Each structure stands twice: as C-alpha cells, then as structure tokens.
Amino acid sequence: MTRMKVIAAHFPGGMSCRDAEDFIDRYLDGELSVAQKLKFKIHIATCVECHAYLRAYEASRAIAKSIMGEGDEDVGPMPDDLVQAILAAR
C-alpha cells in the first residue's frame, strides 16, 4: 500500500479500497449521498489501483448494456433451476 493510500484510508472519513469497491455500483448509478460521493472520489483520485478498477468496471457495464440493448433491462425473474445450479457450483 502506498503512503498516500495509507493516509487517505486513515483520514477522518477516509475510505479503504474494500469500501470503494462496495460503493462502485452505487456511484455509477448516482445513488451516493454528497458526502459518500466525495469520499469515493477522493479515494479514486489517490488510489491508482481503484481508479483502474473503476474504469474497467465502467467499460464492462457499458459492454453489458450494449449487449442487452435499450429497453431490455427487465429480463424477469431468474429460473429456480438456474439459481440452484449456481448455488451448487459455489
């Protein structure tokens, strides 16, 4: 961990990499409070790894949205047999 990341994580109200990872979807969906958004942006600005992860995550979401197409966001409930297969594979 770089010195700047240590300082940022321990700054009052600072955010760890794990916290930033937990915030990514809510950040991209515009669901963070002003304070949470500021903390997230400070972390992303000071953490090269999280900045790269955010950019890759944004690209992945864009690809997924382009594949689904506009208006196809609601695909309905997941079939129970698929849920059971996924849980069994874990």
N, CA, C and O atoms as CSV, one atom per row, in Angstrom:
chain,resi,resn,atom,element,x,y,z
A,1,MET,N,N,0.852,-1.172,0.000
A,1,MET,CA,C,0.000,0.000,0.000
A,1,MET,C,C,0.895,1.232,0.000
A,1,MET,O,O,1.827,1.347,0.796
A,2,THR,N,N,0.587,2.154,-0.918
A,2,THR,CA,C,1.396,3.361,-0.987
A,2,THR,C,C,1.127,4.251,0.217
A,2,THR,O,O,0.097,4.130,0.881
A,3,ARG,N,N,2.054,5.130,0.480
A,3,ARG,CA,C,1.909,6.035,1.624
A,3,ARG,C,C,0.654,6.888,1.497
A,3,ARG,O,O,-0.043,7.126,2.483
A,4,MET,N,N,0.365,7.351,0.273
A,4,MET,CA,C,-0.824,8.195,0.060
A,4,MET,C,C,-2.102,7.422,0.356
A,4,MET,O,O,-3.045,7.978,0.919
A,5,LYS,N,N,-2.144,6.126,-0.022
A,5,LYS,CA,C,-3.325,5.320,0.257
A,5,LYS,C,C,-3.512,5.116,1.751
A,5,LYS,O,O,-4.639,5.124,2.245
A,6,VAL,N,N,-2.416,4.934,2.470
A,6,VAL,CA,C,-2.497,4.768,3.925
A,6,VAL,C,C,-3.048,6.037,4.549
A,6,VAL,O,O,-3.918,5.981,5.418
A,7,ILE,N,N,-2.546,7.172,4.112
A,7,ILE,CA,C,-3.018,8.456,4.643
A,7,ILE,C,C,-4.495,8.653,4.323
A,7,ILE,O,O,-5.277,9.030,5.197
A,8,ALA,N,N,-4.882,8.397,3.067
A,8,ALA,CA,C,-6.275,8.597,2.662
A,8,ALA,C,C,-7.219,7.669,3.419
A,8,ALA,O,O,-8.314,8.080,3.802
A,9,ALA,N,N,-6.807,6.423,3.639
A,9,ALA,CA,C,-7.671,5.456,4.333
A,9,ALA,C,C,-7.853,5.809,5.798
A,9,ALA,O,O,-8.883,5.488,6.390
A,10,HIS,N,N,-6.862,6.465,6.388
A,10,HIS,CA,C,-6.937,6.804,7.806
A,10,HIS,C,C,-7.346,8.251,8.072
A,10,HIS,O,O,-7.497,8.658,9.223
A,11,PHE,N,N,-7.520,9.010,7.018
A,11,PHE,CA,C,-8.013,10.377,7.150
A,11,PHE,C,C,-9.435,10.313,7.688
A,11,PHE,O,O,-10.197,9.433,7.287
A,12,PRO,N,N,-9.812,11.212,8.576
A,12,PRO,CA,C,-11.182,11.154,9.109
A,12,PRO,C,C,-12.210,11.089,7.977
A,12,PRO,O,O,-12.288,11.978,7.128
A,13,GLY,N,N,-12.981,10.029,7.993
A,13,GLY,CA,C,-13.951,9.836,6.923
A,13,GLY,C,C,-13.343,9.225,5.680
A,13,GLY,O,O,-14.017,9.128,4.654
A,14,GLY,N,N,-12.076,8.807,5.742
A,14,GLY,CA,C,-11.414,8.218,4.586
A,14,GLY,C,C,-12.024,6.886,4.204
A,14,GLY,O,O,-12.848,6.337,4.936
A,15,MET,N,N,-11.621,6.373,3.065
A,15,MET,CA,C,-12.212,5.158,2.530
A,15,MET,C,C,-11.110,4.168,2.169
A,15,MET,O,O,-10.095,4.544,1.583
A,16,SER,N,N,-11.317,2.909,2.522
A,16,SER,CA,C,-10.374,1.857,2.144
A,16,SER,C,C,-10.704,1.381,0.725
A,16,SER,O,O,-11.748,1.727,0.172
A,17,CYS,N,N,-9.810,0.592,0.151
A,17,CYS,CA,C,-10.066,0.025,-1.178
A,17,CYS,C,C,-11.308,-0.866,-1.142
A,17,CYS,O,O,-12.111,-0.849,-2.075
A,18,ARG,N,N,-11.464,-1.629,-0.090
A,18,ARG,CA,C,-12.634,-2.511,0.043
A,18,ARG,C,C,-13.921,-1.682,0.090
A,18,ARG,O,O,-14.917,-2.037,-0.540
A,19,ASP,N,N,-13.895,-0.583,0.836
A,19,ASP,CA,C,-15.068,0.301,0.887
A,19,ASP,C,C,-15.372,0.868,-0.500
A,19,ASP,O,O,-16.530,0.924,-0.914
A,20,ALA,N,N,-14.333,1.284,-1.208
A,20,ALA,CA,C,-14.518,1.856,-2.543
A,20,ALA,C,C,-15.141,0.824,-3.480
A,20,ALA,O,O,-16.022,1.149,-4.276
A,21,GLU,N,N,-14.678,-0.415,-3.381
A,21,GLU,CA,C,-15.231,-1.479,-4.219
A,21,GLU,C,C,-16.723,-1.671,-3.948
A,21,GLU,O,O,-17.509,-1.901,-4.867
A,22,ASP,N,N,-17.097,-1.573,-2.676
A,22,ASP,CA,C,-18.504,-1.724,-2.301
A,22,ASP,C,C,-19.372,-0.571,-2.805
A,22,ASP,O,O,-20.584,-0.729,-2.954
A,23,PHE,N,N,-18.764,0.584,-3.067
A,23,PHE,CA,C,-19.504,1.778,-3.482
A,23,PHE,C,C,-19.633,1.908,-5.004
A,23,PHE,O,O,-20.433,2.720,-5.468
A,24,ILE,N,N,-18.884,1.148,-5.789
A,24,ILE,CA,C,-18.799,1.389,-7.231
A,24,ILE,C,C,-20.163,1.390,-7.919
A,24,ILE,O,O,-20.492,2.338,-8.632
A,25,ASP,N,N,-20.949,0.354,-7.716
A,25,ASP,CA,C,-22.263,0.309,-8.385
A,25,ASP,C,C,-23.138,1.489,-7.992
A,25,ASP,O,O,-23.779,2.106,-8.842
A,26,ARG,N,N,-23.162,1.798,-6.705
A,26,ARG,CA,C,-23.992,2.917,-6.248
A,26,ARG,C,C,-23.467,4.247,-6.796
A,26,ARG,O,O,-24.254,5.145,-7.097
A,27,TYR,N,N,-22.158,4.376,-6.927
A,27,TYR,CA,C,-21.566,5.583,-7.507
A,27,TYR,C,C,-22.001,5.718,-8.972
A,27,TYR,O,O,-22.479,6.772,-9.391
A,28,LEU,N,N,-21.832,4.654,-9.731
A,28,LEU,CA,C,-22.182,4.692,-11.157
A,28,LEU,C,C,-23.675,4.879,-11.390
A,28,LEU,O,O,-24.080,5.424,-12.417
A,29,ASP,N,N,-24.490,4.434,-10.448
A,29,ASP,CA,C,-25.940,4.607,-10.558
A,29,ASP,C,C,-26.420,5.940,-9.974
A,29,ASP,O,O,-27.615,6.233,-10.003
A,30,GLY,N,N,-25.497,6.743,-9.447
A,30,GLY,CA,C,-25.856,8.046,-8.885
A,30,GLY,C,C,-26.616,7.949,-7.584
A,30,GLY,O,O,-27.440,8.812,-7.282
A,31,GLU,N,N,-26.350,6.901,-6.799
A,31,GLU,CA,C,-27.112,6.659,-5.570
A,31,GLU,C,C,-26.367,7.048,-4.288
A,31,GLU,O,O,-26.879,6.805,-3.195
A,32,LEU,N,N,-25.189,7.637,-4.390
A,32,LEU,CA,C,-24.442,8.017,-3.192
A,32,LEU,C,C,-24.863,9.399,-2.713
A,32,LEU,O,O,-25.245,10.264,-3.500
A,33,SER,N,N,-24.781,9.580,-1.400
A,33,SER,CA,C,-25.007,10.913,-0.851
A,33,SER,C,C,-23.833,11.800,-1.278
A,33,SER,O,O,-22.821,11.297,-1.767
A,34,VAL,N,N,-23.963,13.074,-1.101
A,34,VAL,CA,C,-22.890,14.004,-1.462
A,34,VAL,C,C,-21.612,13.658,-0.700
A,34,VAL,O,O,-20.527,13.663,-1.282
A,35,ALA,N,N,-21.729,13.359,0.593
A,35,ALA,CA,C,-20.559,13.026,1.408
A,35,ALA,C,C,-19.915,11.722,0.941
A,35,ALA,O,O,-18.691,11.640,0.842
A,36,GLN,N,N,-20.723,10.703,0.652
A,36,GLN,CA,C,-20.191,9.422,0.180
A,36,GLN,C,C,-19.503,9.577,-1.172
A,36,GLN,O,O,-18.446,8.995,-1.414
A,37,LYS,N,N,-20.111,10.364,-2.043
A,37,LYS,CA,C,-19.543,10.601,-3.366
A,37,LYS,C,C,-18.194,11.307,-3.255
A,37,LYS,O,O,-17.260,10.970,-3.982
A,38,LEU,N,N,-18.085,12.275,-2.358
A,38,LEU,CA,C,-16.834,12.989,-2.154
A,38,LEU,C,C,-15.752,12.042,-1.636
A,38,LEU,O,O,-14.625,12.060,-2.130
A,39,LYS,N,N,-16.087,11.219,-0.646
A,39,LYS,CA,C,-15.126,10.241,-0.116
A,39,LYS,C,C,-14.665,9.285,-1.211
A,39,LYS,O,O,-13.477,8.988,-1.332
A,40,PHE,N,N,-15.621,8.810,-2.006
A,40,PHE,CA,C,-15.296,7.889,-3.088
A,40,PHE,C,C,-14.362,8.549,-4.098
A,40,PHE,O,O,-13.359,7.956,-4.498
A,41,LYS,N,N,-14.686,9.769,-4.509
A,41,LYS,CA,C,-13.864,10.472,-5.497
A,41,LYS,C,C,-12.458,10.749,-4.970
A,41,LYS,O,O,-11.486,10.667,-5.721
A,42,ILE,N,N,-12.348,11.076,-3.690
A,42,ILE,CA,C,-11.018,11.296,-3.096
A,42,ILE,C,C,-10.217,10.005,-3.146
A,42,ILE,O,O,-9.038,10.012,-3.498
A,43,HIS,N,N,-10.863,8.890,-2.791
A,43,HIS,CA,C,-10.148,7.613,-2.817
A,43,HIS,C,C,-9.707,7.278,-4.235
A,43,HIS,O,O,-8.556,6.899,-4.450
A,44,ILE,N,N,-10.601,7.413,-5.196
A,44,ILE,CA,C,-10.288,7.086,-6.591
A,44,ILE,C,C,-9.154,7.977,-7.111
A,44,ILE,O,O,-8.317,7.528,-7.894
A,45,ALA,N,N,-9.133,9.225,-6.678
A,45,ALA,CA,C,-8.090,10.152,-7.122
A,45,ALA,C,C,-6.723,9.824,-6.520
A,45,ALA,O,O,-5.692,10.172,-7.096
A,46,THR,N,N,-6.713,9.162,-5.373
A,46,THR,CA,C,-5.443,8.875,-4.698
A,46,THR,C,C,-5.001,7.422,-4.834
A,46,THR,O,O,-3.892,7.084,-4.420
A,47,CYS,N,N,-5.826,6.564,-5.396
A,47,CYS,CA,C,-5.515,5.133,-5.485
A,47,CYS,C,C,-5.497,4.705,-6.950
A,47,CYS,O,O,-6.545,4.592,-7.586
A,48,VAL,N,N,-4.314,4.472,-7.471
A,48,VAL,CA,C,-4.162,4.090,-8.879
A,48,VAL,C,C,-4.905,2.792,-9.176
A,48,VAL,O,O,-5.552,2.671,-10.217
A,49,GLU,N,N,-4.815,1.821,-8.268
A,49,GLU,CA,C,-5.458,0.527,-8.491
A,49,GLU,C,C,-6.974,0.659,-8.554
A,49,GLU,O,O,-7.607,0.092,-9.444
A,50,CYS,N,N,-7.558,1.397,-7.625
A,50,CYS,CA,C,-9.018,1.570,-7.618
A,50,CYS,C,C,-9.488,2.402,-8.807
A,50,CYS,O,O,-10.572,2.165,-9.340
A,51,HIS,N,N,-8.681,3.372,-9.224
A,51,HIS,CA,C,-9.014,4.168,-10.399
A,51,HIS,C,C,-9.070,3.264,-11.630
A,51,HIS,O,O,-10.005,3.358,-12.425
A,52,ALA,N,N,-8.087,2.398,-11.789
A,52,ALA,CA,C,-8.063,1.465,-12.919
A,52,ALA,C,C,-9.238,0.492,-12.834
A,52,ALA,O,O,-9.865,0.176,-13.846
A,53,TYR,N,N,-9.532,0.022,-11.628
A,53,TYR,CA,C,-10.650,-0.906,-11.431
A,53,TYR,C,C,-11.974,-0.233,-11.806
A,53,TYR,O,O,-12.820,-0.848,-12.455
A,54,LEU,N,N,-12.154,1.018,-11.402
A,54,LEU,CA,C,-13.376,1.759,-11.735
A,54,LEU,C,C,-13.523,1.882,-13.246
A,54,LEU,O,O,-14.610,1.652,-13.777
A,55,ARG,N,N,-12.453,2.239,-13.946
A,55,ARG,CA,C,-12.519,2.391,-15.400
A,55,ARG,C,C,-12.864,1.058,-16.075
A,55,ARG,O,O,-13.673,1.027,-17.002
A,56,ALA,N,N,-12.258,-0.033,-15.618
A,56,ALA,CA,C,-12.545,-1.350,-16.187
A,56,ALA,C,C,-13.996,-1.754,-15.897
A,56,ALA,O,O,-14.670,-2.332,-16.750
A,57,TYR,N,N,-14.458,-1.447,-14.701
A,57,TYR,CA,C,-15.832,-1.777,-14.312
A,57,TYR,C,C,-16.834,-0.994,-15.161
A,57,TYR,O,O,-17.848,-1.534,-15.603
A,58,GLU,N,N,-16.531,0.298,-15.382
A,58,GLU,CA,C,-17.398,1.122,-16.237
A,58,GLU,C,C,-17.461,0.539,-17.651
A,58,GLU,O,O,-18.534,0.472,-18.251
A,59,ALA,N,N,-16.321,0.123,-18.174
A,59,ALA,CA,C,-16.276,-0.445,-19.518
A,59,ALA,C,C,-17.078,-1.741,-19.577
A,59,ALA,O,O,-17.792,-1.986,-20.550
A,60,SER,N,N,-16.965,-2.563,-18.551
A,60,SER,CA,C,-17.712,-3.818,-18.503
A,60,SER,C,C,-19.214,-3.558,-18.486
A,60,SER,O,O,-19.978,-4.226,-19.183
A,61,ARG,N,N,-19.628,-2.581,-17.681
A,61,ARG,CA,C,-21.057,-2.237,-17.632
A,61,ARG,C,C,-21.548,-1.722,-18.972
A,61,ARG,O,O,-22.658,-2.047,-19.393
A,62,ALA,N,N,-20.735,-0.924,-19.647
A,62,ALA,CA,C,-21.125,-0.384,-20.950
A,62,ALA,C,C,-21.286,-1.503,-21.970
A,62,ALA,O,O,-22.221,-1.491,-22.771
A,63,ILE,N,N,-20.369,-2.474,-21.939
A,63,ILE,CA,C,-20.468,-3.611,-22.853
A,63,ILE,C,C,-21.731,-4.412,-22.565
A,63,ILE,O,O,-22.464,-4.783,-23.482
A,64,ALA,N,N,-21.979,-4.675,-21.288
A,64,ALA,CA,C,-23.178,-5.442,-20.909
A,64,ALA,C,C,-24.446,-4.713,-21.358
A,64,ALA,O,O,-25.373,-5.341,-21.870
A,65,LYS,N,N,-24.490,-3.399,-21.169
A,65,LYS,CA,C,-25.671,-2.635,-21.587
A,65,LYS,C,C,-25.845,-2.652,-23.095
A,65,LYS,O,O,-26.969,-2.714,-23.594
A,66,SER,N,N,-24.728,-2.598,-23.830
A,66,SER,CA,C,-24.836,-2.612,-25.288
A,66,SER,C,C,-25.307,-3.973,-25.789
A,66,SER,O,O,-26.031,-4.050,-26.781
A,67,ILE,N,N,-24.907,-5.038,-25.116
A,67,ILE,CA,C,-25.349,-6.370,-25.498
A,67,ILE,C,C,-26.839,-6.545,-25.213
A,67,ILE,O,O,-27.572,-7.113,-26.022
A,68,MET,N,N,-27.279,-6.050,-24.052
A,68,MET,CA,C,-28.688,-6.176,-23.682
A,68,MET,C,C,-29.568,-5.307,-24.561
A,68,MET,O,O,-30.711,-5.668,-24.839
A,69,GLY,N,N,-29.060,-4.180,-24.996
A,69,GLY,CA,C,-29.839,-3.273,-25.811
A,69,GLY,C,C,-30.753,-2.421,-24.958
A,69,GLY,O,O,-31.034,-2.750,-23.806
A,70,GLU,N,N,-31.199,-1.358,-25.515
A,70,GLU,CA,C,-32.107,-0.457,-24.808
A,70,GLU,C,C,-33.464,-1.110,-24.607
A,70,GLU,O,O,-33.979,-1.768,-25.511
A,71,GLY,N,N,-34.043,-0.934,-23.432
A,71,GLY,CA,C,-35.366,-1.445,-23.142
A,71,GLY,C,C,-35.404,-2.904,-22.723
A,71,GLY,O,O,-36.474,-3.422,-22.402
A,72,ASP,N,N,-34.259,-3.581,-22.718
A,72,ASP,CA,C,-34.217,-4.994,-22.346
A,72,ASP,C,C,-33.741,-5.191,-20.911
A,72,ASP,O,O,-33.391,-6.308,-20.530
A,73,GLU,N,N,-33.720,-4.139,-20.117
A,73,GLU,CA,C,-33.165,-4.219,-18.769
A,73,GLU,C,C,-33.943,-5.161,-17.867
A,73,GLU,O,O,-33.342,-5.825,-17.022
A,74,ASP,N,N,-35.242,-5.242,-18.016
A,74,ASP,CA,C,-36.039,-6.122,-17.175
A,74,ASP,C,C,-36.179,-7.464,-17.879
A,74,ASP,O,O,-37.009,-7.632,-18.772
A,75,VAL,N,N,-35.353,-8.409,-17.460
A,75,VAL,CA,C,-35.372,-9.722,-18.099
A,75,VAL,C,C,-36.233,-10.707,-17.327
A,75,VAL,O,O,-36.306,-11.879,-17.696
A,76,GLY,N,N,-36.880,-10.260,-16.271
A,76,GLY,CA,C,-37.753,-11.127,-15.495
A,76,GLY,C,C,-36.975,-11.891,-14.433
A,76,GLY,O,O,-35.761,-11.735,-14.297
A,77,PRO,N,N,-37.695,-12.718,-13.684
A,77,PRO,CA,C,-37.047,-13.460,-12.607
A,77,PRO,C,C,-36.129,-14.551,-13.149
A,77,PRO,O,O,-36.356,-15.108,-14.222
A,78,MET,N,N,-35.090,-14.836,-12.374
A,78,MET,CA,C,-34.169,-15.896,-12.746
A,78,MET,C,C,-34.819,-17.244,-12.447
A,78,MET,O,O,-35.393,-17.423,-11.373
A,79,PRO,N,N,-34.737,-18.197,-13.379
A,79,PRO,CA,C,-35.339,-19.510,-13.146
A,79,PRO,C,C,-34.743,-20.200,-11.918
A,79,PRO,O,O,-33.538,-20.130,-11.679
A,80,ASP,N,N,-35.597,-20.863,-11.147
A,80,ASP,CA,C,-35.151,-21.523,-9.917
A,80,ASP,C,C,-34.067,-22.552,-10.170
A,80,ASP,O,O,-33.136,-22.670,-9.375
A,81,ASP,N,N,-34.168,-23.307,-11.272
A,81,ASP,CA,C,-33.145,-24.318,-11.541
A,81,ASP,C,C,-31.783,-23.693,-11.822
A,81,ASP,O,O,-30.753,-24.285,-11.499
A,82,LEU,N,N,-31.767,-22.497,-12.422
A,82,LEU,CA,C,-30.508,-21.791,-12.644
A,82,LEU,C,C,-29.926,-21.311,-11.320
A,82,LEU,O,O,-28.722,-21.428,-11.091
A,83,VAL,N,N,-30.769,-20.777,-10.455
A,83,VAL,CA,C,-30.322,-20.334,-9.126
A,83,VAL,C,C,-29.721,-21.509,-8.362
A,83,VAL,O,O,-28.650,-21.379,-7.768
A,84,GLN,N,N,-30.392,-22.637,-8.374
A,84,GLN,CA,C,-29.898,-23.825,-7.662
A,84,GLN,C,C,-28.579,-24.310,-8.249
A,84,GLN,O,O,-27.685,-24.715,-7.506
A,85,ALA,N,N,-28.445,-24.275,-9.562
A,85,ALA,CA,C,-27.190,-24.702,-10.203
A,85,ALA,C,C,-26.040,-23.781,-9.819
A,85,ALA,O,O,-24.929,-24.246,-9.566
A,86,ILE,N,N,-26.297,-22.485,-9.775
A,86,ILE,CA,C,-25.260,-21.521,-9.384
A,86,ILE,C,C,-24.858,-21.748,-7.933
A,86,ILE,O,O,-23.671,-21.770,-7.608
A,87,LEU,N,N,-25.848,-21.918,-7.063
A,87,LEU,CA,C,-25.541,-22.165,-5.638
A,87,LEU,C,C,-24.784,-23.477,-5.444
A,87,LEU,O,O,-23.885,-23.549,-4.607
A,88,ALA,N,N,-25.129,-24.493,-6.189
A,88,ALA,CA,C,-24.444,-25.782,-6.087
A,88,ALA,C,C,-23.001,-25.676,-6.566
A,88,ALA,O,O,-22.117,-26.349,-6.036
A,89,ALA,N,N,-22.763,-24.844,-7.557
A,89,ALA,CA,C,-21.413,-24.680,-8.088
A,89,ALA,C,C,-20.492,-23.933,-7.126
A,89,ALA,O,O,-19.271,-24.065,-7.203
A,90,ARG,N,N,-21.071,-23.156,-6.232
A,90,ARG,CA,C,-20.260,-22.408,-5.267
A,90,ARG,C,C,-19.682,-23.357,-4.268
A,90,ARG,O,O,-18.964,-22.936,-3.361
